[in-house]
Structures are given as C-alpha cells and as structure tokens.
C-alpha cells in the first residue's frame, strides 16, 4: 500500500472497500435467494431484501468516483463473486449446511445460480451506472438513484431468474421462475424506493457534511 492509500492497481482504499462490499453482498444474496419466505402473503426470497444494497453501493461509487471507476469495481468484483458464490452456495445448498465435502460433487443448480448472478450483475449494474450518470447532475439528489434502481433492478431480476431457474432441476423454481421474478422485482422495487433510496440520501448527506465537507455534485444538491 502506498502513502496515498491505494493498492498496486491504483485503486483508492475507499474504492477497495466498495469492491469488497460488492462481493460480500453478491455472495450473501446468492445464498439468500435459495431461502423462500412469505411476506404479507407474498412469496419471495430473502435475497430480495439483501441484493438492493449493491445498488446503493454502486450509486455511491458513481457519485464519489464517476462512472469509469464504478465500472472498474464491477468488472473486478464479478469473477471473485462468482467463485465464492459457488463455494458458499454448494456448502449451504437450499439454505441448509451440506458440509465441505459437498464441494466434491458438481452442483448444476448452484452453478446456474452463480452464473446467473454473474450475468445479471453485469447487466443490472451497467444499466444502473448508465442511468445514474445521466441523471446525477439534476438539481435534486433522488431522481438518479430512483430511476437507476428501476431499470437496473429490472434487468438484473429477470436476467437472473431466467438464467438460474428456466427448466432447472428444481421443479418448483422451474415452473414458477417468471412469477417469482415478477414478484421479486415488484418487492425489490418497493424496498429500493421506500428504504434504500432514502438510505442513499442519508449516506450522501453524511459524506457531504462530515467527510468531504462539500456538496457531492456539481450543482450543490446538499448545500
């Protein structure tokens, strides 16, 4: 590590932490998507409530470092996240501990989940960055994270459920992947707009006031 708190690749230390946070959220969500739950009569998965954190992380990365470095974080995180997701998903298949010995048997079900996350993550995050970058200069802070969540989550959700569960070995998921995807998207969108967009605003205000001591966009949203 150099004196300016960067690693050998030239990535600033805060960006390295965002990179590690991306990997953690992806791995956690790939495990959590195997655990179905019912919320207010709606069938969904635990992953619905964990994965939106990655959009908050991405939007903050774009806001602080710009779209180019945000894309760098995504492409650096995707392969480690794929490998770790497969390992964790195999050991804890279907939400139950299978033991380390389970790694000795290739699981197409877990691999498809990891591969789906790999593809959907790229599509969703690049869409999120594209939309956010287009709207980040607006005089209000919230349209950028709100709109990017709408489009990013849509691409991510349906790409994930199609790649992971279309004609998969799990009969329930194979039969219901599209309906689960629709419900997952609606719930995820509500969670993002009602909970995570305000959380993003709180983080942005905190960083602006206590860390950077200045507005964090060109038009002075938080000034």
N, C-alpha and C positions, 0 to 999 in steps of 0.2 A: 504494500500500500504506500502511495506517495503522500507527500505532505499536504496535497490539496484534496485528500480523502477520496481518491479514485483508485480503481483497480487497474490491472495491466491493460485492459481493453479500453481504458479511457472513460469508463462509465462511472459517474459520481456515486459516492457511497449511498446517498438517499435513493438514487435510482437502482442500486443493487438491492436495497431493501424492498423497493417496489417490485423488483423482479422476483425476489424470494416470496413475497406476499402473493404474487400471481400464481406461482407454483403451488403454494400451500392451499389457496382457495380452490384451484382446479382439482387437486388430489382429494381434498375434503369433499368437494361436490360430486366427484365421480364415485366416491364411496357412498355418499348420502343419497344419490339418485337410485340406488338399489333398495332403499328403505321407503316403502309406501306408507303414507299417512292420510288420514281423513281430517280435513279442517272445515268446520261448519257444513258438513255434508258433502264437501268437495274432495274427490280423490286426487291426491298429488304425491309428491315425494319430498323428503327432507331437503334434497338438493335445490328445490325451488327457492328455499329461503337462505341458502348459503352462496350460490353462484352469483347473485346480483352484486355481491361485494367486489367482484372482479371489475365490474363496470365502473363502480366508484373509484377503484384504484386506477383504472385506465384514464378516466376523465381527469383525475387529479394529475396524472402523469402528463397528459396533453397540456393541461393548464399551466403546469410548472415548467415543463421542459420542451413542449412543442410536439408536433405530430411525428417528426422523424425519429426522435429518441423513443417515443411511445411505441412506434412500430418495432424498433430495435429490441425493446423489452419483450414484446410479444414473440418475436421470432427466436429470441434467446431462451424464452421460458417454455416454448411449446414441446420441444423434444424431451427435456428432463421431466416435464409434467406427464408426458405420455408414458415414459418408462416407469416412473414412480407410481402413477395411477394403476398401471397393470399389476405391479407388485402388491400394492395395498389392496386393490380390488380382488386379486386372487386369494390373498390370505384372509380377507374378510368378505368373501363372496356372499351375495344376497344379504349382507349385513350381519352375517354370523362368522365367528372366528373358525377358520378351517385349518389353521396350523401352517407353519412354514413349509412343511412337506408338500403342501398343495402346489407350490411353485414347480414341482417336478412334473406336473401334468398341465399341458397347454389348455387354457380355457378360452374357447372361441367367444363365449358370451362376454367374459370380462374384456377380452381383447377388442371386441367390437365397441364396447362402451368407451374404452381408452382411445381407440381410433376415431370414434365419433366425436369425442371431446376434442381431439387434436384438430380435426377438420372444422368443426363448428366453432371452436375457439378462434381460429384464424379468421373465418368469415365474419363472425359476430364482432370481434374486436376491431378488425379493419373497417367495418361499417360504422362502428361506434366512433372511431377516431375520425373518419371522413366527415360524418355529420357534425360531430362536436367541433372540429376545426373550422367548419363553415359558419358555425353559429357563435363561436366563443367571443367574438368582438361585439356582440349585441349589448345594448346598454343595461340589460337585465342578466343576472347570472344564471337563472334557472332554465331558459329555453334550450341551451346547449346540452346539459345533462339529461333533460327530459326527452328531447327529440332523439338524441343518440341512444338512449335506453330503449325507446320504442322500436327503432329499426335494428339496432344491434341485437336485442333480445329475440326479435322475430326470426332473423337469420340463424342465430345461434340455436334457438329452441328447435325449430323444425328440421334443420340440418342434423342436429344431434339425434333426435328421436328416429328419424328415417334411417340414418347410418347404423345406429345402435340396435334398433329393435324391429325393423322391417323384415318379416319372415325369419325371425331369430329362433333360437332353441327354446326360449321361454314362451309357452303357449299364450299366457295372459298378455305379456308385453307385445307379442307378435300380432295378436288380434286387436289390441286396444292402443297401439302406439300413436295413432293420429289423434284420437280423442284425448289421450293423456297429454299429447303435445299441445293441443288447443287449450286444455285446462291449465297446463303448466305455464303456457305463455300468458294467459289472462291473469293468473295468480301472480306470476313473476312481474308482470307489468304493473299491477296494483301495488305490489310490495315495493317496486322501484320508485314509483311516482309518489306513494304515500310515505314511505320510510326512507329509502336510500337517497332520493334527490334532496330531501331536507338534511340528511346526514352529510351529503356532499357540501351543501351550503354551509353547514356548521364547521366542517373541516376547512373549507375555503376561508371563512371569516377568521377562524383561529390562526391559520397560517399567515393570513394577510396582516393581522394585528400583532401577533406575538412572535412570529418567526421572521417574516420578510419586512415587516414594518412599512408596507406599502400596498396599494391595490394590486391585485394579481392579474389584471388585464389592461389593455391599452386605454380603455375608456373610463377606468376608475369606478367599477361597479360598487366596490365596497368602501369607497372613500367617503 
